[in-house]
């Protein structure tokens, strides 16, 4: 293919029907007004000017050189766009996206066909916008996203409360508190900044007012109407990320409209993600767009419905550069055959029928700091953000494992755990982890799942556990693609805590598990073929900016053995980097600490402090945002504080504090 010249429009104002101006950065193929081109929209709150510029500059020039315009737009209240953000995936945001698609399709350089893509927020909203059926939107590529906002995002997971909810609320509070760039908006920058600071919401308040799967979460969850979804969707995820189950769920719901691609990756675009191997996302995307936006018969529609990387005895590491394994393809996805495992009378996990006879009850009450090796729910670096060796967490868990395997076993799909449980409390959490035990004892977490037992029959109407009464539960773990080698053991680790990833319920009564009733069902790989998936030609595709101060990362656990307290701390400094073309230098620092006493669920606290700097010679602004969560037996206690500085002068300050009743959580 001949590479086409292109220009970059650093900022284009797009005026919506309500008068709001949104800021766009556009990569325009040369001669598009003479020979109109398709366009790809990415619509985010993460700031095109600095926040996503690295990854934008790795992808949109390649699209433009292939004759596809890239249109990267900041959501209102973000970057240089007017107004104030009103939440996450709101009706206003999605309506604005539909209006943008109409604007793009009407431009003289457009051929009238628009695609939409993104990772995370952009992966979410491209699916949600497609469900609204804007006429010009012909296809989407959704990476690290969800079809069910309640169960598969950073808020709640099967009725449990994820700590990522505070972390993300703190992140968005910090991100949205940043100033627009005066080089684009001119003298309006200070007024725009103060408007944002005064009016930006603290997202955690709204999220905590919806602890059940109600209409708030159904909005934007395309699983509510898979049948009405109108366009082809390429859905991509990584096994190292919290959004790993979405591609297979999309296939199950969308059928022939969806294709799934799952690699070993963290929460990044596949052409620069870790662990390796990477894949040539650019070539994949260009073929997808050329087919669906240009009508080019290039075989994109004939690619297998499933392509997945099967990890082969991966090992935890302080930096996980590469995972061993192999790519497989399935022309069509179908529900996998399940391999059934049960617990023998002697406590082993065996691929045999359940033992007949009396129940085999085991009481389990994990220390509340069990889970410190879990890493982050969604991962941005291949270090301790990924799950580490599970042996410290397994020490606080009930573990059941197979004898060493006599032959390799391959799996792809979502495992299911069923068993009878009882508890003396109305509410309890149960975490199940599937672990690969290597011959040397190293324990790799393959996948996990959690369940708030009050949500055992659904998330819309939770109900108290009947005290002391055995109750059948079904716990679905996240998807996996994994080979357990011969000589390895498959371990099921069960715990009543998984902190700090999952926040504890208000009481810690423990649970009684009837192991004789336990069934673990693992999805067999099934019919497939081994394939090769091209890696990107450029092993280092991100542009280089000028380093003014280096990045720094620290993550640690501190135990106060005298007072029985555990602190889990996270420190992330992006470093100070200057864009060589715009002269804008930015830095973000995250300082987050979680604390708990191993025997008191009401001792749990979390504090996240973000410092965000922007500067040019003669101009410096900073915001410091703090978000906290604590609890009582009846309430979640949340607070937020934002300060803004111009130079050394404090120009704005506000605080927020609220007690929100707990609702079966």
C-alpha positions in Angstrom: 0.0 0.0 0.0 1.3 3.5 -0.9 1.8 5.7 2.1 -0.2 8.9 1.8 0.9 12.3 2.9 -1.1 13.9 5.7 -1.4 17.0 7.8 -2.1 17.4 11.5 -4.7 20.0 12.5 -3.6 20.6 16.1 -7.0 22.0 17.2 -10.3 22.2 15.4 -13.4 23.6 17.1 -16.5 21.6 16.7 -19.6 23.5 17.9 -22.5 21.4 19.1 -26.2 22.3 18.8 -26.2 23.7 22.3 -23.3 26.0 21.6 -20.7 24.1 23.4 -17.3 24.0 21.6 -15.4 20.7 21.7 -11.7 20.6 20.9 -10.5 18.1 18.2 -7.1 17.1 17.0 -7.4 15.7 13.4 -4.9 13.8 11.2 -6.0 14.5 7.7 -4.9 12.5 4.6 -3.7 14.8 1.8 -6.2 15.4 -0.9 -9.2 14.3 1.1 -11.5 17.0 -0.2 -10.9 15.8 -3.7 -11.0 12.2 -2.8 -13.1 11.9 0.4 -11.9 9.4 3.1 -13.4 7.5 6.0 -12.7 8.7 9.5 -12.2 7.2 13.0 -13.5 9.0 16.1 -12.0 8.6 19.6 -13.9 10.6 22.3 -12.3 10.8 25.7 -11.9 13.0 28.8 -8.1 12.3 28.9 -6.8 15.4 27.1 -5.6 15.1 23.5 -3.1 17.9 24.1 -1.1 15.9 26.7 -2.9 13.0 28.3 -3.2 10.7 25.3 -0.8 12.4 22.9 1.8 9.6 23.1 -0.5 6.9 22.0 -2.4 9.1 19.6 0.8 10.0 17.8 1.7 6.3 17.6 -1.5 5.4 15.8 -3.3 8.2 13.9 -0.4 9.1 11.7 -0.4 5.5 10.5 -4.1 5.6 9.9 -3.8 8.9 8.0 -1.0 7.5 5.8 -3.4 4.7 4.9 -6.0 7.3 3.9 -8.1 7.2 7.1 -8.7 10.4 8.9 -8.3 10.3 12.7 -10.5 12.6 14.8 -9.5 12.7 18.5 -12.0 14.8 20.5 -12.0 15.8 24.2 -15.3 15.3 26.1 -16.8 18.5 27.4 -15.0 19.9 30.4 -11.8 18.0 29.4 -8.7 19.4 27.8 -9.6 22.4 25.8 -13.3 21.6 25.4 -15.9 23.9 26.9 -18.1 23.2 29.9 -17.9 20.7 32.7 -18.1 16.9 32.6 -21.3 15.5 34.1 -20.3 11.9 34.9 -19.2 8.7 33.2 -20.9 7.6 30.0 -23.8 9.9 30.6 -26.7 10.4 28.1 -25.2 13.9 27.4 -21.8 12.4 26.6 -23.3 9.8 24.3 -25.6 12.3 22.6 -22.6 14.6 22.0 -20.7 11.6 20.4 -23.7 11.0 18.0 -23.6 14.7 17.1 -19.9 14.5 16.4 -20.3 11.5 14.1 -22.9 13.4 12.2 -20.5 16.4 12.0 -17.7 14.2 10.6 -19.9 12.5 8.1 -21.1 15.9 6.8 -17.6 17.3 6.2 -16.4 17.7 2.5 -13.4 15.5 3.2 -15.5 12.6 4.6 -16.9 9.7 2.5 -19.8 9.5 5.0 -18.6 6.4 6.8 -17.3 6.7 10.4 -15.7 4.2 12.8 -15.3 4.7 16.5 -12.6 3.1 18.7 -10.8 3.4 22.0 -9.4 1.6 25.0 -11.1 1.7 28.4 -13.3 4.9 28.4 -13.2 5.0 24.6 -13.8 1.3 24.4 -16.8 1.7 26.6 -18.4 4.6 24.8 -17.9 3.3 21.3 -20.0 0.3 22.1 -22.6 2.5 23.9 -22.7 5.0 21.0 -23.1 2.2 18.5 -26.1 0.9 20.4 -27.8 4.3 19.8 -27.5 3.7 16.0 -26.1 7.0 14.6 -26.5 6.4 10.9 -22.9 7.2 9.8 -21.3 4.9 12.4 -20.4 1.7 10.5 -18.1 -0.3 12.8 -16.2 -0.1 16.1 -13.0 -1.4 17.7 -13.4 -1.7 21.5 -10.4 -2.5 23.7 -10.5 -3.2 27.4 -14.2 -2.4 27.8 -17.3 -4.0 29.1 -20.8 -5.0 28.0 -22.0 -4.9 31.7 -21.1 -1.8 33.5 -22.0 -3.1 37.0 -20.2 -6.4 37.0 -17.2 -5.8 34.7 -15.9 -2.3 35.5 -13.9 -0.7 38.3 -17.0 -0.2 40.6 -18.5 -3.5 41.7 -17.8 -7.2 40.9 -20.6 -9.7 41.6 -21.8 -7.4 44.4 -18.5 -6.8 46.0 -17.1 -3.3 46.3 -13.8 -2.8 44.5 -11.2 -0.4 45.9 -10.5 0.7 42.3 -13.8 2.7 42.7 -12.1 5.1 45.0 -8.8 5.0 43.0 -10.6 5.9 39.8 -12.8 8.5 41.4 -9.6 10.1 42.8 -8.0 9.9 39.3 -10.9 11.5 37.6 -11.2 14.2 40.3 -7.5 15.0 39.6 -7.7 14.7 35.8 -10.8 17.0 35.5 -9.3 19.6 37.8 -6.6 20.4 35.3 -6.4 23.6 33.3 -7.0 24.0 29.6 -3.9 25.0 27.6 -3.8 28.8 27.1 -1.9 28.3 23.8 -5.2 27.0 22.4 -8.0 28.7 24.3 -6.2 32.0 24.9 -7.2 34.3 27.7 -10.3 32.2 28.5 -8.2 29.6 30.1 -8.5 30.8 33.7 -12.3 31.3 33.6 -12.7 27.8 32.0 -10.4 26.3 34.7 -12.3 27.9 37.6 -15.6 26.8 36.1 -14.4 23.2 36.1 -12.9 23.4 39.6 -16.2 24.8 41.0 -18.5 22.4 39.3 -16.8 19.1 38.6 -18.5 16.2 40.4 -16.9 13.8 42.7 -17.8 10.6 40.8 -17.7 8.3 43.9 -20.7 9.9 45.4 -22.9 8.9 42.5 -21.4 5.5 42.2 -22.0 4.7 45.9 -25.7 5.8 45.6 -26.1 2.8 43.2 -24.8 -0.2 45.0 -27.2 -2.5 43.2 -27.5 -3.2 39.5 -30.2 -0.7 38.9 -31.2 1.5 35.9 -28.0 3.6 36.5 -25.8 0.7 35.6 -28.1 -0.7 32.9 -27.7 2.5 31.1 -24.8 2.0 28.7 -24.6 -1.8 29.3 -25.1 -3.2 25.8 -25.9 -6.6 27.3 -29.4 -5.1 28.0 -30.1 -5.3 24.3 -27.5 -7.4 22.4 -30.1 -8.0 19.6 -30.4 -4.3 18.9 -26.6 -3.7 18.5 -26.3 -2.7 14.8 -22.6 -2.7 13.7 -19.6 -5.0 13.5 -17.4 -4.9 16.6 -13.8 -6.0 17.1 -13.5 -6.5 20.8 -10.0 -6.8 22.3 -8.6 -7.4 25.8 -5.6 -8.8 27.7 -5.4 -11.6 30.2 -3.5 -9.3 32.6 -6.3 -6.8 32.7 -9.6 -6.6 34.6 -11.6 -6.4 31.4 -10.4 -9.8 30.2 -13.9 -11.5 30.0 -15.5 -8.9 27.7 -14.5 -10.3 24.3 -16.0 -13.7 25.0 -19.1 -12.1 26.5 -19.5 -9.9 23.4 -19.3 -13.0 21.2 -22.0 -14.8 23.3 -24.3 -11.8 23.1 -23.6 -10.3 19.6 -22.9 -13.5 17.7 -21.7 -12.9 14.2 -21.5 -9.1 14.7 -18.5 -9.6 17.0 -14.9 -10.8 16.7 -12.7 -11.4 19.8 -9.0 -10.9 20.1 -7.3 -11.7 23.5 -3.6 -11.4 24.2 -1.4 -11.7 27.4 -1.6 -7.9 27.8 -2.1 -5.3 30.5 -4.5 -2.3 30.0 -2.7 -0.9 26.9 -3.1 -0.9 23.1 -1.8 -4.2 21.7 1.1 -2.7 19.6 2.9 -1.5 22.7 1.5 -3.6 25.6 3.2 -5.9 28.0 3.7 -8.8 28.5 4.8 -9.7 25.0 4.1 -11.0 22.4 2.5 -7.9 21.0 0.4 -7.8 17.9 0.3 -5.5 14.8 -2.7 -3.5 15.9 -2.2 -0.9 13.1 -2.5 -3.5 10.3 -5.4 -5.2 12.0 -7.3 -1.9 12.5 -6.6 -0.5 9.0 -7.9 -3.7 7.4 -11.0 -3.5 9.6 -11.7 0.1 8.7 -11.0 -0.4 5.0 -13.5 -3.2 4.8 -16.3 -1.7 6.9 -15.8 2.0 6.1 -14.6 1.7 2.4 -16.1 -1.6 1.3 -12.7 -3.0 0.5 -12.8 -6.8 0.0 -9.6 -7.6 2.1 -10.8 -10.6 4.1 -11.3 -8.6 7.4 -14.8 -10.0 7.7 -13.4 -13.6 7.3 -11.0 -13.5 10.2 -11.7 -16.2 12.8 -14.3 -15.2 15.4 -11.9 -16.0 18.2 -8.1 -15.4 18.3 -6.6 -15.9 21.7 -3.2 -16.3 23.3 -3.0 -19.4 25.4 -0.5 -18.8 28.2 1.8 -21.7 28.8 3.0 -22.0 32.4 3.5 -18.2 32.8 5.4 -17.2 35.9 4.9 -14.2 38.1 7.8 -11.7 38.0 8.8 -8.3 39.3 8.6 -7.2 35.7 6.8 -9.5 33.4 8.4 -8.8 30.0 7.0 -11.8 28.1 4.6 -14.7 28.7 5.3 -18.1 27.1 2.4 -19.5 25.0 0.8 -19.8 21.6 -1.9 -18.2 19.5 -5.0 -20.2 18.6 -8.0 -19.4 16.3 -11.6 -20.6 16.3 -13.7 -19.9 13.3 -16.8 -19.8 15.5 -17.1 -19.6 19.3 -19.4 -22.0 21.0 -19.9 -22.7 24.7 -17.0 -24.9 25.8 -17.2 -28.4 27.2 -16.4 -28.2 30.9 -13.9 -30.4 32.7 -15.4 -31.2 36.2 -13.3 -31.4 39.3 -14.4 -32.4 42.7 -12.9 -32.8 46.2 -12.0 -36.3 47.3 -12.6 -37.5 50.9 -8.9 -36.9 51.5 -9.1 -33.2 50.3 -7.5 -33.5 46.8 -9.0 -31.8 43.7 -9.7 -34.6 41.3 -11.2 -34.9 37.8 -13.7 -37.6 39.0 -17.3 -37.8 40.1 -18.1 -36.2 43.5 -17.7 -38.6 46.5 -20.9 -40.1 47.8 -21.8 -39.8 51.4 -21.9 -37.2 54.2 -20.9 -33.5 53.9 -17.4 -32.4 54.4 -17.6 -29.1 56.2 -14.7 -26.7 56.5 -14.9 -23.3 58.3 -13.0 -20.5 56.6 -12.2 -17.0 57.9 -9.3 -15.4 56.2 -7.2 -12.6 57.7 -8.7 -9.4 56.3 -5.3 -8.5 54.7 -5.4 -11.6 52.5 -4.9 -10.4 48.9 -1.8 -8.3 49.0 -0.3 -10.2 46.1 -3.3 -9.5 43.8 -2.0 -6.5 42.1 -4.3 -3.9 40.5 -7.8 -4.7 39.1 -6.7 -3.0 35.9 -3.0 -2.9 35.1 -1.0 -0.2 33.4 2.5 -1.6 33.9 3.9 -5.2 33.9 5.3 -4.9 37.4 3.7 -5.4 40.8 0.4 -4.1 39.3 0.1 -7.6 38.0 -0.6 -10.5 40.4 2.6 -11.8 42.1 3.5 -15.2 43.5 0.3 -16.3 45.3 1.9 -18.2 48.2 1.5 -15.4 50.7 -2.2 -15.0 49.9 -2.7 -18.8 49.8 -1.4 -18.9 53.4 -4.7 -17.1 54.5 -6.8 -19.3 52.2 -8.3 -22.8 52.0 -6.3 -24.5 49.2 -7.3 -27.6 47.3 -5.2 -29.0 44.5 -4.7 -31.8 42.1 -1.8 -34.2 42.1 0.8 -33.4 39.6 -0.8 -33.6 36.1 0.2 -36.5 34.0 -0.4 -34.5 30.7 -1.0 -30.9 29.8 -4.5 -29.5 30.0 -5.6 -26.5 27.9 -8.5 -24.2 28.8 -10.3 -21.2 27.2 -13.3 -19.5 28.8 -14.8 -18.8 32.2 -14.5 -21.3 35.0 -17.4 -21.9 37.3 -17.4 -22.9 41.0 -20.5 -24.4 42.6 -20.8 -25.4 46.3 -22.9 -25.2 49.4 -22.0 -22.5 51.9 -23.4 -21.2 55.2 -22.6 -18.3 57.4 -23.8 -16.8 60.7 -24.0 -13.3 59.1 -26.4 -11.8 56.6 -23.5 -11.0 54.2 -20.1 -12.4 53.4 -17.6 -12.3 50.5 -16.0 -15.3 48.9 -13.0 -15.2 46.6 -12.0 -18.1 44.4 -8.6 -18.1 42.6 -7.3 -20.6 40.1 -3.6 -21.0 40.6 -0.9 -22.8 38.6 1.5 -24.5 41.0 4.9 -25.0 39.2 7.1 -27.9 40.2 9.3 -25.5 42.2 6.3 -24.3 44.2 5.9 -21.0 42.4 2.2 -20.1 42.3 0.8 -18.2 39.3 -2.7 -16.7 39.6 -4.4 -17.8 36.3 -7.8 -16.2 37.0 -10.1 -15.3 39.9 -13.7 -14.4 40.8 -15.4 -12.9 43.8 -19.0 -13.1 45.1 -20.9 -11.1 47.7 -23.1 -14.0 49.0 -26.0 -11.6 49.4 -25.9 -11.2 45.6 -26.0 -15.0 45.0 -29.3 -14.8 43.0 -28.6 -11.5 41.2 -27.3 -8.0 41.6 -30.6 -6.1 41.3 -32.3 -7.4 44.5 -29.7 -8.8 47.0 -31.0 -10.7 49.9 -29.5 -11.6 53.3 -28.0 -15.1 53.7 -30.2 -17.4 55.8 -28.1 -17.6 59.0 -26.5 -21.0 59.6 -28.4 -22.6 56.6 -26.6 -24.3 53.8 -27.1 -22.4 50.5 -26.1 -23.3 47.0 -24.0 -20.7 45.3 -22.5 -20.3 41.8 -19.4 -18.2 41.4 -18.2 -17.4 37.9 -14.5 -16.6 37.5 -13.0 -14.3 34.9 -12.1 -15.7 31.5 -8.7 -17.4 31.0 -6.7 -18.9 28.2 -4.1 -21.2 29.8 -2.1 -24.4 29.6 -1.4 -26.3 32.8 1.7 -28.3 31.9 2.4 -31.9 32.9 4.0 -32.0 36.3 2.2 -28.9 37.4 -0.8 -28.8 39.8 -4.1 -27.0 39.5 -4.9 -25.3 42.8 -8.2 -23.8 43.9 -7.7 -21.1 46.6 -10.7 -19.9 48.5 -10.7 -16.9 50.9 -13.2 -14.7 52.6 -11.0 -11.6 51.9 -9.2 -10.2 48.9 -7.9 -6.9 50.2 -7.1 -4.2 49.1 -8.7 -5.1 45.7 -12.0 -5.9 47.4 -13.3 -4.0 50.3 -14.6 -6.1 53.2 -18.3 -6.3 54.3 -19.3 -4.8 57.6 -19.0 -8.0 59.5 -16.4 -10.8 59.4 -18.2 -13.9 60.5 -16.5 -16.4 58.2 -18.1 -19.1 56.1 -18.6 -22.8 56.3 -17.9 -24.6 53.0 -19.2 -28.1 52.3 -16.4 -29.5 50.2 -18.3 -32.6 49.4 -20.7 -30.4 47.4 -18.0 -28.6 45.5 -17.8 -28.7 41.8 -15.1 -26.8 39.8 -15.8 -26.6 36.1 -13.0 -25.6 33.8 -13.7 -24.7 30.1 -11.8 -27.0 27.7 -10.0 -25.3 24.8 -11.9 -27.4 22.3 -11.5 -27.5 18.5 -8.9 -24.9 17.3 -5.9 -24.4 15.2 -2.6 -22.9 16.2 -1.8 -19.6 14.3 0.9 -17.0 14.0 -0.2 -13.4 14.7 2.1 -10.8 13.2 3.9 -8.5 15.7 4.4 -4.8 15.0 7.5 -4.0 12.8 8.4 -1.2 15.2 9.3 -2.5 18.6 9.2 0.9 20.2 6.3 2.8 18.5 5.7 5.6 21.1 7.3 9.0 20.3 9.9 10.4 22.7 9.3 13.6 24.7 11.8 15.7 26.5 12.5 14.4 30.0 12.8 17.2 32.6 12.4 14.9 35.7 12.4 11.1 35.7 9.5 8.9 36.5 9.4 6.9 39.8 7.3 3.9 41.0 7.0 2.4 44.4 4.6 -0.2 45.8 4.8 -1.9 49.2 3.2 -3.5 52.2 4.0 -2.6 55.8 2.8 -4.6 58.7 2.6 -3.2 62.2 3.0 -6.4 64.2 2.4 -4.6 67.5 -1.0 -3.2 66.6 -2.1 -5.7 64.0 -2.3 -3.1 61.1 -1.4 -3.6 57.5 -0.7 -0.7 55.1 -0.6 -1.1 51.3 1.0 1.9 49.6 1.2 3.0 45.9 3.4 5.8 44.6 3.4 6.6 40.9 5.2 9.7 39.5 4.9 10.0 35.7 8.0 12.3 35.7 8.0 15.7 34.1 7.9 15.5 30.3 7.7 18.3 27.7 6.1 17.8 24.3 8.8 18.9 21.8 6.2 20.6 19.5 3.9 22.3 21.9 6.4 23.1 24.7 3.8 22.0 27.3 5.3 20.0 30.2 3.1 17.9 32.5 3.5 15.7 35.5 1.1 13.6 37.6 1.9 12.0 41.0 -0.4 9.4 42.6 0.2 8.7 46.3 -2.3 6.2 47.7 -2.5 4.2 50.9 -4.9 1.5 52.1 -5.0 0.4 55.7 -6.8 -2.4 57.6 -6.6 -4.3 60.9 -6.5 -8.0 60.1 -9.4 -8.7 62.5 -11.6 -5.6 62.1 -13.4 -4.9 58.8 -14.5 -1.4 60.1 -10.9 -0.3 60.4 -10.6 -0.2 56.6 -9.5 3.2 55.1 -8.2 4.4 51.8 -6.6 7.7 50.8 -5.5 8.8 47.4 -3.7 12.1 46.8 -3.0 13.3 43.2 -0.7 16.2 42.3 -1.0 17.4 38.7 1.4 20.0 37.2 1.3 21.9 33.9 4.0 24.4 32.9 5.7 26.5 30.3 8.3 29.2 30.8 6.6 31.9 32.8 3.4 29.8 33.4 2.8 27.1 36.1 -0.4 25.6 37.4 -0.9 22.8 39.9 -3.9 21.0 41.4 -3.8 18.8 44.5 -6.7 16.4 44.9 -7.4 14.2 47.8 -10.1 11.5 48.0 -10.8 9.2 51.0 -13.0 6.4 52.0 -13.7 4.8 55.4 -16.8 3.0 56.9 -19.0 2.2 59.8 -21.3 -0.8 60.1 -24.0 1.2 58.4 -22.3 3.8 56.2 -19.6 4.5 53.6 -17.8 7.7 54.6 -16.3 9.5 51.7 -14.5 12.9 51.4 -12.7 14.9 48.8 -10.6 18.1 48.8 -9.3 20.0 45.8 -6.8 22.9 45.8 -5.6 24.8 42.7 -2.5 26.9 42.4 -1.4 29.5 39.8 2.3 29.8 40.4 2.7 29.8 44.2 -0.7 31.4 44.8 -3.7 29.3 46.0 -6.5 30.4 43.8 -9.2 27.8 44.5 -10.2 25.4 47.3 -13.2 23.2 48.0 -14.1 20.2 50.1 -16.8 17.5 50.0 -17.9 15.1 52.7 -20.7 12.6 52.7 -22.0 9.5 54.6 -23.8 7.1 52.2 -25.7 4.1 53.6 -24.3 0.7 52.9 -26.7 -1.5 50.9 -25.8 -5.2 51.3 -22.1 -4.3 50.9 
